Amino acid sequence: MTQTLDPRGLCPGCAHVRIVESSKGSTFLRCDLAKSDPRYGKYPPQPRMRCEGFVARVGGGPAS
């Protein structure tokens, strides 16, 4: 069962986010900035309304 992502906040529209689905069907937003910058959490709490690393995804749609 795939959960619908909450469209509120910045992360679903950010170029740095990846959608990760667990083997149990839970869906998480993973921030790729966490790989190179310790200021960012790997799985930030949602919804995130402010983020210095936010870059709008090309096309403006949610991550897939």
Number of C-alpha atoms within 10 A of each C-alpha: 8 10 10 8 14 10 12 12 14 18 29 26 21 21 20 19 24 17 14 14 14 9 7 8 11 12 16 18 20 18 20 16 17 15 10 8 11 9 10 16 14 16 15 14 10 16 13 12 9 10 12 7 14 15 14 16 16 10 7 11 12 18 16 9
